[in-house]
Amino acid sequence: TEQPNRPSLIMSGSKQTMIIAAVAASVVVLGAVLFFSSGKAEQKATGDDDSKAKPGPTSTSTPAPNLDKSGVASDHTTTEFGSDDRSLMGIAKSTEKAAPEPTLAPTAAATAAEAHVGEGHEGGPTEEDLAMKEKLDEFNRLQSLGTKLFKGQKFDQAAEKFSTAILIAEELDLPAAKLETLYNNRGAMYEKAGKMKESLEDCTYVLAMNPTHSKVRKRRARIYKATNRYHEALVELCVVMLADREKLRAKIAAQYPDNPQMFQFQMQHAMQQPENQAPEDLEPVMKLVGQTDAEAELSGRDPSMAKRPPSSNTVHQLLLTYTGYLQIETDVKSLKLKDLTATVNASPSGRDGVDALRTRGYWKMVKRDYA
């Protein structure tokens, strides 16, 4: 009976080793992420306590609009580029038949500035008020223009507009969430423009503020893959996979805190859903990592080793896998080489000569004379 295909088992072991190494690196990164996030949560909690202890003065002026975390009025939505699995141009296609796109909503600082104009100043708005309003108007104009240029596939020009908008946002000290969105969008523009180094720099900035930003980590994995940095790409994808599963686990655990059986059932069911599968690039990147490691291993070997034939023991073990080998060994074991050679020399050409050559070959095979 033939033995199973052993190389496939070896490949499986290599694949497991590769996954373990990548996951180990990802766990280190994810641990840092969770530590960073918990630190931010504690800091935020302390800030909340301080704000409760020191209530601000009441005001009879018109209440400020409801604002989202990015500092933009909540009745409008700020577009964040860098989708996971589809081109950003899908945003443009989806809006071709839609109503005309509204202008971007004013930021919190803009609303406050406008409310402040003419209030408490008998002579009207101050020069500082007018200067701030002018900068905010320019910021919104650049952001809107950059978005339109991006949808028009003018990626370099779009990134240029967003770069200027980022400078204004930093000068006006806009919320960190707003800066995170700006850098993320510009990083997507740089990637589309083929400026991988600049895109990686923006990815690093975003991840410093939000280490679990899956879109940015997937973008960084794509760039690493495109620049043949396969091991780093694998680590990024494993971080995404572990972080997403940890979020899923925490969500289900909160629903069933006292029912481990139901938690286990729901977790297994959720893991089978398409949206909870491993990143689609994970398998191709793993293959590239294995291929790169194999090439590196072979290139480091002694060149003379590739020219050497397999050892006699290796050949013998291979022959033993054939069912007819033991019978051949029994048939020719008692024969002598000189007699076989004489038979070969005396045999005429044709079938008898072929049989004599085959018998002598079997004898040499049994004696492990493979030369």
Order of alpha helices (4+ residues) and beta strands (2+ residues): alpha-alpha-alpha-alpha-alpha-alpha-alpha-alpha-alpha-alpha-alpha-alpha-alpha-alpha-alpha-alpha
